[in-house]
Amino acid sequence: MGNDQEKTVKALQISIQMEIDGKEFYLQTSQKSSNKMGEKLLHFLAEAEDVHRQKFIEIYDVIRSEKVWPKVTLEPDGAQNLKTVFALATEEMAPTSKPMAEELDALQTAMSMENKSLDFYEEQKAEAGDDTERNFYETVAAEERQHHIVLADYYEFLTDPAGWFVRKDHPSLDGG
């Protein structure tokens, strides 16, 4: 593997640190959330980042010892479960809930982080040396994309709850 191995190891180290940073950010932000839905959502994302970190460490260890990208499986982190948690939690909240400015700023930061992670994993996928590595990065990138979508949905919910409810639950109004 030589130079390729060094490049791969460096990318894995960056990936591990991004996932550690993401988990820490989500845990800290969840403690400041103004509602249970935000807290649940951010905890779920923290757990997903930790699953990614563990997989990256597993891959890193194999590459360092065996000099090959291992065959690993990454079960989808439950983006559908994340959407379900979000949908159920919105049922419990009134459309007049007021978000804190800090929470909105944190969500914008989180969306930016997810986009940066997505871009990095897409870049790693494009430079991957084999299909196993490429498929792994593709899966992680898809999960990061889903995280961003759910965060954007939550941001919209907080900034325009009435509009969000109309768009999600009642696409048309009947004058009756």
Backbone torsions as a table, in degrees:
resi	resn	phi	psi	omega
1	MET	NA	-39.5	174.3
2	GLY	51.3	-121.8	179.1
3	ASN	-58.5	-38.0	178.0
4	ASP	-61.6	-39.4	179.7
5	GLN	-65.2	-42.5	178.6
6	GLU	-60.6	-42.8	179.4
7	LYS	-64.4	-43.2	179.8
8	THR	-64.7	-44.8	179.2
9	VAL	-61.5	-43.1	178.8
10	LYS	-61.9	-44.0	178.4
11	ALA	-62.2	-38.8	178.5
12	LEU	-67.3	-39.5	177.0
13	GLN	-61.9	-43.1	177.4
14	ILE	-63.0	-43.5	179.8
15	SER	-60.8	-45.5	179.4
16	ILE	-59.7	-45.4	-179.1
17	GLN	-66.2	-39.4	178.0
18	MET	-61.1	-41.4	-179.4
19	GLU	-69.5	-37.8	175.9
20	ILE	-62.5	-47.8	-179.5
21	ASP	-62.2	-41.8	179.3
22	GLY	-62.5	-46.4	179.5
23	LYS	-59.5	-48.1	-179.1
24	GLU	-60.3	-44.2	179.3
25	PHE	-60.3	-47.5	-178.6
26	TYR	-64.2	-39.4	178.9
27	LEU	-65.4	-45.9	178.8
28	GLN	-63.1	-43.1	-178.3
29	THR	-67.7	-35.3	-180.0
30	SER	-62.8	-32.9	179.9
31	GLN	-69.5	-21.4	-178.9
32	LYS	-98.8	-2.8	-176.0
33	SER	-62.1	143.6	-178.1
34	SER	-87.7	-0.9	-180.0
35	ASN	-151.2	162.8	-177.9
36	LYS	-64.4	-36.2	-178.9
37	MET	-61.1	-47.2	179.1
38	GLY	-61.4	-41.6	179.9
39	GLU	-61.7	-46.6	179.7
40	LYS	-63.1	-46.2	-178.7
41	LEU	-59.7	-47.4	-177.5
42	LEU	-69.1	-34.8	175.3
43	HIS	-65.0	-41.9	178.2
44	PHE	-60.3	-44.0	179.3
45	LEU	-65.2	-37.2	176.9
46	ALA	-61.3	-42.8	178.8
47	GLU	-64.5	-40.1	179.5
48	ALA	-63.8	-41.3	177.8
49	GLU	-62.5	-36.7	-179.8
50	ASP	-68.3	-37.9	176.3
51	VAL	-61.7	-44.5	178.2
52	HIS	-60.6	-46.0	-179.3
53	ARG	-57.6	-45.5	-179.1
54	GLN	-61.4	-40.8	178.6
55	LYS	-65.9	-42.6	179.2
56	PHE	-62.5	-38.9	178.0
57	ILE	-65.5	-42.1	177.9
58	GLU	-58.4	-47.0	179.4
59	ILE	-64.4	-45.7	179.7
60	TYR	-55.7	-47.1	-179.0
61	ASP	-61.7	-41.6	179.9
62	VAL	-67.2	-43.9	-179.3
63	ILE	-63.1	-40.8	179.1
64	ARG	-64.9	-35.6	-177.1
65	SER	-92.3	-38.6	-174.6
66	GLU	-107.2	-9.0	176.6
67	LYS	65.1	22.0	176.5
68	VAL	-138.1	152.5	175.5
69	TRP	-72.6	124.2	-176.4
70	PRO	-78.2	159.3	172.1
71	LYS	-80.9	109.2	180.0
72	VAL	-124.1	152.9	174.7
73	THR	-114.6	138.0	175.1
74	LEU	-121.4	105.7	177.5
75	GLU	-66.8	136.5	177.0
76	PRO	-51.6	140.8	-173.3
77	ASP	-76.0	11.2	176.4
78	GLY	85.0	39.9	178.0
79	ALA	-54.4	-34.4	177.1
80	GLN	-66.8	-40.3	176.1
81	ASN	-62.1	-38.5	178.5
82	LEU	-61.9	-43.7	177.8
83	LYS	-64.2	-37.7	179.5
84	THR	-66.6	-44.5	176.9
85	VAL	-57.4	-46.1	-179.8
86	PHE	-62.1	-47.1	-178.5
87	ALA	-62.3	-44.6	179.7
88	LEU	-64.9	-40.9	-178.5
89	ALA	-66.4	-34.7	-179.8
90	THR	-67.4	-26.1	177.3
91	GLU	-65.0	-27.8	-177.5
92	GLU	-85.4	-12.6	-174.7
93	MET	-104.1	146.1	175.8
94	ALA	-80.5	147.5	179.4
95	PRO	-68.6	-2.0	179.8
96	THR	-102.7	8.9	178.8
97	SER	-58.8	138.9	-178.8
98	LYS	-106.6	120.9	177.7
99	PRO	-79.3	155.6	173.8
100	MET	-84.1	146.9	179.7
101	ALA	-58.2	-37.3	179.3
102	GLU	-60.9	-39.2	-179.0
103	GLU	-67.1	-40.6	178.1
104	LEU	-64.6	-41.6	176.8
105	ASP	-61.6	-42.5	-180.0
106	ALA	-63.8	-38.7	178.4
107	LEU	-66.5	-39.7	176.2
108	GLN	-63.2	-40.4	176.5
109	THR	-63.0	-43.6	-179.9
110	ALA	-62.4	-42.5	178.8
111	MET	-63.7	-39.2	177.6
112	SER	-64.4	-42.8	178.3
113	MET	-60.8	-44.3	179.9
114	GLU	-63.1	-39.9	178.2
115	ASN	-64.6	-41.4	178.3
116	LYS	-64.6	-41.6	176.9
117	SER	-62.9	-45.8	178.4
118	LEU	-56.3	-48.6	179.9
119	ASP	-60.3	-43.1	-179.2
120	PHE	-63.3	-45.7	-178.6
121	TYR	-69.1	-33.1	174.8
122	GLU	-64.6	-40.7	177.6
123	GLU	-63.6	-42.8	179.2
124	GLN	-65.3	-37.8	177.5
125	LYS	-60.9	-44.2	-178.8
126	ALA	-65.0	-30.1	-177.9
127	GLU	-97.2	1.9	-175.6
128	ALA	-59.1	143.8	-177.8
129	GLY	-84.4	-19.1	178.8
130	ASP	-151.1	171.6	-175.6
131	ASP	-64.4	-35.8	-179.6
132	THR	-61.7	-47.9	178.7
133	GLU	-64.0	-44.7	-179.1
134	ARG	-60.6	-45.7	-179.8
135	ASN	-64.3	-38.4	178.7
136	PHE	-62.2	-50.3	-179.5
137	TYR	-64.5	-33.3	177.5
138	GLU	-63.6	-42.4	178.7
139	THR	-64.3	-45.5	179.8
140	VAL	-63.9	-42.4	179.1
141	ALA	-61.4	-41.7	179.4
142	ALA	-63.0	-38.4	178.3
143	GLU	-67.1	-41.7	178.2
144	GLU	-63.0	-37.6	177.5
145	ARG	-62.1	-44.2	178.2
146	GLN	-64.0	-38.8	177.2
147	HIS	-59.5	-44.7	-180.0
148	HIS	-61.9	-42.6	-179.5
149	ILE	-61.4	-44.5	-179.3
150	VAL	-67.6	-39.8	177.1
151	LEU	-63.1	-41.1	178.7
152	ALA	-64.6	-38.9	177.9
153	ASP	-64.1	-43.5	179.0
154	TYR	-64.7	-40.9	178.2
155	TYR	-60.3	-45.7	178.4
156	GLU	-62.2	-41.0	178.4
157	PHE	-59.0	-43.1	-178.2
158	LEU	-72.1	-35.4	-175.5
159	THR	-85.3	-26.6	179.8
160	ASP	-145.9	68.1	-174.6
161	PRO	-60.1	-41.3	-179.5
162	ALA	-63.6	-45.7	177.4
163	GLY	-62.7	-38.6	179.1
164	TRP	-62.8	-46.3	180.0
165	PHE	-62.5	-41.0	178.3
166	VAL	-62.7	-46.0	-178.3
167	ARG	-66.1	-41.5	-176.0
168	LYS	-82.3	-42.2	-171.5
169	ASP	-102.6	-29.6	-174.4
170	HIS	-138.3	80.8	-175.0
171	PRO	-62.7	-17.6	176.7
172	SER	-139.4	151.0	177.4
173	LEU	-106.3	135.2	179.2
174	ASP	-105.5	120.7	-173.2
175	GLY	-53.2	5.0	-173.2
176	GLY	-102.4	NA	NA
